[in-house]
């Protein structure tokens, strides 16, 4: 059964699926393309996310956000450049985001 067929069986239409989860999903056009199997971007990644949502699981990107926060909290509390109790700088945030994505990708395998 294709992703589109699963969506239609559960929600009645791709639009109803998108509308009921619009805050978790990409744009309506991307959802239609992924459901139809002809998305030019990360088809497999979007399919995983849509199937997770249909199964009532949290979308995989939320795991990346949790990993990112954990990395950031540990690294920033141990950073010698951090001025206590001042706010965190933004110097390493991109590195933390890439590390979180790498950990998430590894866990999916």
N, C-alpha and C positions, 0 to 999 in steps of 0.2 A: 504494500500500500504506500503510495507516495505521500509526501508531507502535505501536499494540497488536499489529498483525499482525507487524510487524518483530521486536518483542520475543519474541513467541510462536515465531516461526520460528527465532530464534537461541537462545533460552533454554528453550523449552518452556512457560513460563508467566510471567506478570508477576511472580508471587511469587518465582520462581527468579531473575529479573533483579534484583529489589529485594534479595533475600537476598545475592546475590553481590556487590552494590555498596552495601550498607546504610550503610557509612561515608561514602560520597560523595553519597548521595541523601537527599532529604527523607523524611518519614514514609511508611510503606507506603500509607496512605490517600491521600496526595497523589499518589504514583506511580500508583496505580490510576486516580485521577481524571484525571490528565494523559494516561495511556495511552488512556483512554476518550474523551478530547477534551472533557471537561466540567468542567475545573477552573475555579473562579471567580476565582482569582488570576492570577498571571503565567504563563498557559498557554504562551505562546511561549518565554519564558525557561527554563521547566522542560523543555520539549521540546528546546531547544538543548542543555541540559545532559545530558539523557538520551541524545540522539543522539551527543554527543561521547563519552560513556562507552562506548556501544555500539561506536563506531568506534575505541576504544582511545586516544582523545585525553584529555588532562586536562580536567577540568571547567572551564568558564569562570571560576568564582569563584577558582580558583587563580591565574589571570592577574591578577585584581584584587588579590589578596594580594601578588603580586610587585611590581606597580606601586605599591601602598601602601608597601611596604618601601623601594623606591627613592626615592619622594618623601620619606618620613620620614628616611631616612639623609642625604640631601642637605640637607634643610631644617634638621634638628637640628644637623648639624655646622656650619652657617653661622649659627645662631641667636645673636644677641648676648646673649640672656637666659640661655643655657646656661652653667652653671658647670662648667668643666673641672676634673678629669675626672669630675665627678659624674654621676649617672644622668639620663636624659632625663625631662623633665616630661611631663605628659599634656595640656597646654594646647591643643595644635593637632591632636591625634589625630583628632578627628571631622572637621575640615577636610581632613586628609590622606586619610581614608577616602572622603569625598565627591569629592575630586579624582581619586582612583584609580578610582572607579566611573565618573566622567565620561570619563576617558581610555579605559577599557575599552569603554564604550558607543560612543564615537566610532570605535574601532578595529573594532568589529563591523559597522559600516555599510558 
